Amino acid sequence: MNLEEYFARTGYKGSTEKQDLETLTDIFQHHIRAVPFENLSIHCGEKITLELEHVYNKIVRRKRGGWCMENNQLLGWVLKGLGYDTSFLGAYVFNPHQNAYATLMTHLVVKVVIEGKAYIVDGGFGVSYQMWQPMELVSGKDQPQAPGIFRFTEKNGVWYLEKMRRKQYIPNQSFSNSDLLEKKECRKVYMFSLEPRTVEDFRFQCTYLQTSPDSLFTKKSICTLQTTDGFRALIGWTLTETTYNYKENMDLVEFVTLEDEEVEKTLKEKFNITLERKLVPINVKGSYTI
């Protein structure tokens, strides 16, 4: 495993000497635009493991993506290797359909401290809730980014992330009431504490999320990738391409339903993913919004 090979994977050609916010942001943006957030292993008969070498081989050498425990673990390793002050935190994801935060800590994020300021770096959430820049860990401050306005709020040692989105224009009106569309303008994303975590703290969750019939990830095959002006997502057979702020305060959201034989080709063309095993797409309604 080496940093040069990782940077070749993401296309990053900038400085590796400075441990500043600008460099961190550049490295981070190259990652989220090259490495998909995806759970396809679950739906093509592969097991997801948390060993760093396995994650590295999957994402860097096999040019796959991964979920938060893979993407953010790899990002943390890269940043630590460059000399950044990094640590892992654990978060509880908000379920909009149950209007509640999960009771299981399933989301791993990276905290980076630069010149005494703490930032959250999260390259493993996907769709419109994927931050594009490291977020300063301050309570109550609007932090506008291309995807929308993100904000942390802290109460009694617990931190909450929420996002305000723009209006959406959906040309294909047959999808205007899709359960994949988030209807609220302000959406809770997850909550977390500043207690440092290790990858070991996620072993049970990693197994549970890929085996339990109650898990979102067994109910939906998901592959999402950030672009220079939005993101694309393949959820089951539904391909979504979103362009941020294509008109003043308006995002363009384009939907298309794929046939079985188009899925593999779309993964290659839109996400640069070639699977070694046959994917069985699935999209049980509920529990996931873009």
C-alpha positions as CSV (number, residue, x, y, z in Angstrom):
1,M,0.0,0.0,0.0
2,N,1.4,3.4,-0.9
3,L,0.2,7.0,-1.2
4,E,1.3,7.4,-4.8
5,E,-0.9,4.5,-6.0
6,Y,-3.8,6.0,-4.1
7,F,-3.3,9.4,-5.7
8,A,-3.1,7.8,-9.1
9,R,-6.5,6.2,-8.4
10,T,-8.1,9.6,-7.5
11,G,-6.2,11.7,-10.0
12,Y,-4.8,14.0,-7.3
13,K,-1.6,15.8,-8.5
14,G,-1.2,18.6,-6.0
15,S,1.1,19.1,-3.0
16,T,1.6,16.4,-0.4
17,E,4.0,18.6,1.7
18,K,1.5,21.0,3.3
19,Q,-0.9,19.9,6.0
20,D,-3.3,22.8,5.5
21,L,-7.0,23.1,4.8
22,E,-6.6,23.9,1.1
23,T,-4.6,20.7,0.5
24,L,-7.0,18.7,2.6
25,T,-10.0,20.0,0.6
26,D,-8.3,19.2,-2.7
27,I,-7.4,15.6,-1.7
28,F,-10.9,15.1,-0.3
29,Q,-12.7,16.4,-3.5
30,H,-10.6,14.1,-5.7
31,H,-11.6,11.2,-3.5
32,I,-15.3,11.7,-3.7
33,R,-15.3,12.3,-7.4
34,A,-13.3,9.2,-8.1
35,V,-14.4,6.7,-5.5
36,P,-18.1,5.8,-5.4
37,F,-20.1,5.3,-2.2
38,E,-21.5,1.8,-2.9
39,N,-22.7,-1.4,-1.3
40,L,-22.6,-3.6,-4.5
41,S,-20.6,-6.3,-2.8
42,I,-23.6,-7.3,-0.7
43,H,-25.6,-7.8,-3.9
44,C,-23.0,-9.7,-5.9
45,G,-22.0,-12.3,-3.4
46,E,-18.9,-10.7,-1.9
47,K,-18.2,-10.0,1.8
48,I,-17.3,-6.6,3.0
49,T,-14.4,-6.7,5.5
50,L,-12.8,-3.8,7.4
51,E,-9.1,-4.9,7.2
52,L,-7.3,-1.9,5.8
53,E,-5.3,-3.9,3.2
54,H,-8.5,-5.4,1.9
55,V,-10.1,-2.0,1.7
56,Y,-7.1,-0.6,-0.1
57,N,-7.0,-3.4,-2.7
58,K,-10.7,-3.1,-3.3
59,I,-10.8,0.7,-3.8
60,V,-7.3,1.5,-5.2
61,R,-6.4,-1.6,-7.2
62,R,-9.8,-3.0,-8.2
63,K,-11.2,0.5,-8.7
64,R,-14.3,-0.1,-6.7
65,G,-16.0,2.1,-4.1
66,G,-17.2,1.3,-0.7
67,W,-19.4,2.4,2.2
68,C,-18.4,4.8,5.0
69,M,-16.3,2.2,7.0
70,E,-14.2,1.6,3.8
71,N,-14.1,5.1,2.3
72,N,-13.4,7.0,5.5
73,Q,-11.0,4.4,6.9
74,L,-8.9,4.7,3.6
75,L,-9.1,8.5,3.7
76,G,-8.0,8.5,7.4
77,W,-5.0,6.3,6.5
78,V,-4.1,8.7,3.6
79,L,-4.3,11.8,5.7
80,K,-2.4,10.3,8.6
81,G,0.3,9.2,6.2
82,L,0.6,12.8,5.0
83,G,1.0,14.0,8.6
84,Y,-2.5,15.3,9.4
85,D,-3.8,15.0,13.0
86,T,-6.7,12.6,12.4
87,S,-9.0,10.4,14.5
88,F,-12.2,8.4,13.8
89,L,-15.7,9.3,15.2
90,G,-18.9,7.3,15.2
91,A,-22.3,8.6,14.1
92,Y,-25.9,7.6,14.3
93,V,-27.7,8.1,11.0
94,F,-31.1,9.7,10.8
95,N,-33.9,7.7,9.2
96,P,-36.4,10.1,7.6
97,H,-39.1,7.4,7.3
98,Q,-39.0,6.6,11.0
99,N,-38.3,10.3,11.9
100,A,-35.6,9.0,14.3
101,Y,-31.9,8.5,14.6
102,A,-30.6,4.9,14.4
103,T,-29.9,3.2,17.8
104,L,-26.8,1.5,16.3
105,M,-23.6,3.5,15.6
106,T,-23.2,2.6,11.9
107,H,-21.4,5.6,10.4
108,L,-17.7,6.2,10.6
109,V,-16.3,9.7,10.0
110,V,-12.9,11.3,10.2
111,K,-12.0,14.3,12.4
112,V,-9.0,16.4,11.3
113,V,-7.3,19.1,13.5
114,I,-5.4,21.9,11.6
115,E,-3.8,24.7,13.6
116,G,-6.1,24.1,16.6
117,K,-9.3,24.0,14.5
118,A,-11.3,20.7,14.2
119,Y,-12.9,19.7,10.9
120,I,-15.2,16.8,10.0
121,V,-14.1,15.0,6.8
122,D,-16.8,12.5,5.6
123,G,-16.2,10.8,2.2
124,G,-18.7,8.0,2.8
125,F,-22.3,9.3,2.8
126,G,-23.1,9.7,-0.9
127,V,-26.0,11.3,-2.8
128,S,-27.0,14.9,-1.9
129,Y,-25.9,14.6,1.7
130,Q,-22.2,14.1,0.7
131,M,-20.3,17.1,1.8
132,W,-17.9,18.5,-0.7
133,Q,-15.6,20.3,1.7
134,P,-14.3,19.5,5.2
135,M,-16.7,21.1,7.7
136,E,-15.5,23.2,10.6
137,L,-16.7,21.7,13.8
138,V,-18.6,24.7,15.2
139,S,-22.1,24.8,16.4
140,G,-24.9,26.9,14.7
141,K,-22.8,28.2,11.8
142,D,-24.2,27.8,8.2
143,Q,-21.6,26.3,6.0
144,P,-22.7,26.8,2.4
145,Q,-21.3,24.3,-0.2
146,A,-22.3,23.3,-3.7
147,P,-24.7,20.6,-2.5
148,G,-26.5,23.0,-0.2
149,I,-26.1,24.5,3.2
150,F,-24.7,22.2,5.9
151,R,-24.8,23.0,9.7
152,F,-23.6,21.5,12.9
153,T,-25.5,22.0,16.1
154,E,-24.2,20.9,19.5
155,K,-26.3,20.1,22.5
156,N,-25.0,18.6,25.7
157,G,-21.9,17.1,24.0
158,V,-23.9,15.6,21.1
159,W,-23.3,17.0,17.6
160,Y,-26.0,17.1,15.0
161,L,-25.5,17.5,11.2
162,E,-28.3,18.8,9.0
163,K,-28.6,20.1,5.5
164,M,-30.8,22.6,3.7
165,R,-31.4,21.9,0.1
166,R,-32.6,23.9,-2.9
167,K,-35.9,23.4,-4.7
168,Q,-35.8,20.5,-7.3
169,Y,-36.9,20.4,-10.9
170,I,-37.8,16.9,-12.1
171,P,-38.4,16.8,-15.9
172,N,-39.7,13.2,-15.8
173,Q,-42.9,13.9,-13.9
174,S,-43.6,10.2,-13.4
175,F,-40.8,10.4,-10.7
176,S,-42.1,13.5,-9.0
177,N,-43.6,11.5,-6.1
178,S,-40.7,8.9,-6.0
179,D,-39.9,7.7,-2.5
180,L,-36.3,8.4,-3.4
181,L,-36.9,12.1,-3.4
182,E,-36.4,14.0,-0.2
183,K,-39.4,16.3,0.2
184,K,-38.2,18.4,3.2
185,E,-36.1,21.5,2.6
186,C,-34.1,20.9,5.8
187,R,-33.0,17.3,6.6
188,K,-31.3,15.8,9.6
189,V,-28.4,13.7,8.5
190,Y,-26.7,12.2,11.6
191,M,-25.6,12.8,15.2
192,F,-22.3,12.0,16.9
193,S,-20.1,12.6,19.9
194,L,-16.4,13.5,20.0
195,E,-15.4,10.2,21.6
196,P,-12.5,8.8,19.6
197,R,-13.4,5.4,17.9
198,T,-11.4,2.7,16.3
199,V,-12.3,0.4,13.3
200,E,-12.8,-2.3,15.9
201,D,-15.9,-0.4,17.2
202,F,-17.6,-1.1,13.8
203,R,-17.0,-4.9,13.5
204,F,-20.5,-5.9,14.6
205,Q,-22.1,-3.2,12.5
206,C,-20.2,-4.2,9.4
207,T,-21.6,-7.7,9.7
208,Y,-25.1,-6.6,10.7
209,L,-25.5,-4.1,7.9
210,Q,-24.7,-6.7,5.2
211,T,-26.7,-9.6,6.6
212,S,-29.8,-8.3,8.5
213,P,-33.1,-8.2,6.6
214,D,-33.8,-5.0,8.5
215,S,-30.7,-3.2,7.1
216,L,-31.1,-0.5,4.5
217,F,-28.1,-2.0,2.6
218,T,-29.7,-5.4,2.1
219,K,-32.8,-3.8,0.8
220,K,-31.2,-1.6,-1.8
221,S,-28.2,-1.9,-4.2
222,I,-26.6,1.5,-4.1
223,C,-23.9,3.2,-6.1
224,T,-23.4,7.0,-6.0
225,L,-20.6,9.2,-7.2
226,Q,-20.1,13.0,-7.0
227,T,-19.4,14.9,-10.2
228,T,-18.0,18.4,-10.8
229,D,-21.5,19.9,-10.8
230,G,-23.7,17.4,-8.9
231,F,-23.9,13.6,-8.4
232,R,-25.2,10.5,-10.0
233,A,-26.8,7.5,-8.3
234,L,-27.9,4.0,-9.3
235,I,-30.3,2.6,-6.8
236,G,-31.7,-0.7,-7.9
237,W,-32.6,-0.1,-11.5
238,T,-33.2,3.7,-11.0
239,L,-30.4,6.0,-12.4
240,T,-30.5,9.5,-11.0
241,E,-28.4,12.4,-12.3
242,T,-28.5,15.6,-10.3
243,T,-27.1,19.0,-11.3
244,Y,-26.7,21.5,-8.5
245,N,-28.1,25.0,-8.9
246,Y,-28.7,24.6,-12.6
247,K,-31.0,27.6,-12.2
248,E,-31.1,30.1,-9.4
249,N,-31.8,28.1,-6.2
250,M,-33.0,25.1,-8.3
251,D,-31.4,21.6,-8.7
252,L,-32.1,19.5,-11.8
253,V,-32.9,15.9,-10.9
254,E,-33.2,13.5,-13.9
255,F,-34.5,10.0,-13.4
256,V,-34.4,7.0,-15.8
257,T,-35.3,3.3,-15.2
258,L,-32.8,0.8,-16.5
259,E,-33.4,-2.6,-18.0
260,D,-31.4,-5.5,-16.4
261,E,-29.0,-5.6,-19.4
262,E,-28.2,-1.9,-19.0
263,V,-27.1,-2.0,-15.4
264,E,-23.6,-3.4,-16.0
265,K,-22.9,-1.0,-18.8
266,T,-24.1,1.9,-16.8
267,L,-21.9,1.0,-13.8
268,K,-18.9,1.0,-16.2
269,E,-19.8,4.2,-18.1
270,K,-21.2,6.4,-15.2
271,F,-19.2,5.1,-12.2
272,N,-16.1,3.4,-13.8
273,I,-17.0,0.2,-11.9
274,T,-16.5,-3.3,-13.4
275,L,-17.8,-6.0,-11.1
276,E,-16.2,-9.4,-10.9
277,R,-19.4,-11.1,-10.0
278,K,-23.0,-10.8,-11.3
279,L,-25.0,-8.0,-9.6
280,V,-28.6,-8.7,-8.5
281,P,-30.2,-5.2,-8.3
282,I,-32.7,-4.5,-5.5
283,N,-34.7,-1.5,-4.4
284,V,-37.2,-2.1,-1.6
285,K,-39.2,1.1,-1.1
286,G,-38.5,3.4,1.9
287,S,-35.6,4.4,4.1
288,Y,-33.4,6.2,1.5
289,T,-33.7,9.6,0.0
290,I,-31.6,11.6,-2.4
